[in-house]
Amino acid sequence: MNGRAPRVLVSCGEASGDLYAAALADALKAIDPATGILGLGGPRLRAAGADLVGDYEGMAVTGLTEALPVIRRAWRLRAALCDAARTRRPDVLVAVDSPDFNFRLLRPMRDLGVPIVYYVSPQLWAWRAGRLDTIRRYVDLMLVIFPFERAIYERAGVPVEFVGHPLVELARPARPREAVLAAAGFDPARPVLALLPGSRPNEVRRLLPAMVGSVARVGARVPGLQVLVARAPGLNDALFAPLAAPVAGAAVHVLDRAADDVLAAADAVVTASGTATVQAALHGTPMVIVYRLSPLTYRLARSLVRVRTYGMVNLVAGRRVVPELIQHDVTPDRIAAEVVPLLVDRARADAMRRELAGVRAALGAPGASRRAAEAVRRVIDARRAGRPSEPH
């Protein structure tokens, strides 16, 4: 066993996890080009050379009731991963985020003798803190990407390393602002608003109509408004039907797979809560965060959530530095009321940019994927040497 190349089983269930997993795969291969990567992922992990036993497409949803339709497929994918672990004997499982999917993998992987590294912590600090017991029982090493998370696991006696946020190195526009705007037929001297409605179909379905509805209201107060919409991969055309009709007072252009280009080109952004808020912070783009669930999920979640803010940018800052519109407040009028000052009041926008610079600094230095890969290799090497692995 010690003579063969390392073999890493990866499980990620959504677009952001696919991005992080692909960067991790690249970093593992940079350490040892012979490293084999297999598991569950998406187009980025496949492009990084992984042998996928399943694709997460259609699995990524937000909320409790929203997850019900995908349960059967989730069980099939977990069974495929367990079969791969039995037949191909990986040296480690790296579970990337997606706790609702990955937590049900932990016990069978432990039963198969596969060490477990969990990369990107579940939001224990926000809700469902009881999941910490599951992590303590099954996870050999937790790799966290936000600085405040390390203390949670240290107090619980869980081996943990803060590796920093992988987006610090990954959130880079592919094209200069001028090129992005020229391709859209936009004037670089006129204001640009970005819309990021999310990467999951149910997010887009609930958020995009209100976002689009706000554009005419913003355009009425911001002459010459131009709007860039970032469309995440794997989303059906029907989800973007609200953009089919012309929007009064603004020119609108949709870019596929180009969130970083859109954020770098924009003067302000309305974004779904989640990874995109961190991307916006890294670009220093003033933002308004919107978040909406099904009515039933929201009622259930309100009784469980233990934080006063939802946006990751505000959580990292430790206070509300960007506005959040939640559930019933996600309306065209409320969105416009928050966006217009960011486009017309330079002092207000600059003040938010200074706050976002502080968030950016807290996310760690570049190199998170390399540090995560080195931690995974230590777990592999410790297993092969027959000794416990220790975090750095």
Secondary structure, DSSP 8 states (H G I E B T S, - for coil): -TTS--EEEEEE-SHHHHHHHHHHHHHHHHH-TT-EEEEEE-HHHHHTT-EEEEE-TT----SSGGGGGGHHHHHHHHHHHHHHHHHH--SEEEEES-HHHHHHHHHHHHHTT--EEEES---TTTS-TTHHHHHHHH-SEEEESSTTHHHHHHHHT--EEE---THHHH---SS-HHHHHHHHT--TTS-EEEEE--SSHHHHHHHHHHHHHHHHHHHHHSTT-EEEEEE-TT--GGGGGGGSS--TT-EEEEEES-HHHHHHH-SEEEEESSHHHHHHHHHT--EEEEE---HHHHHHHHTT---S---HHHHHHTS--S-EEEGGG-SHHHHHHHHHHHHH-HHHHHHHHHHHHHHHHHT--S-HHHHHHHHHHHHHHHHHHTS-----
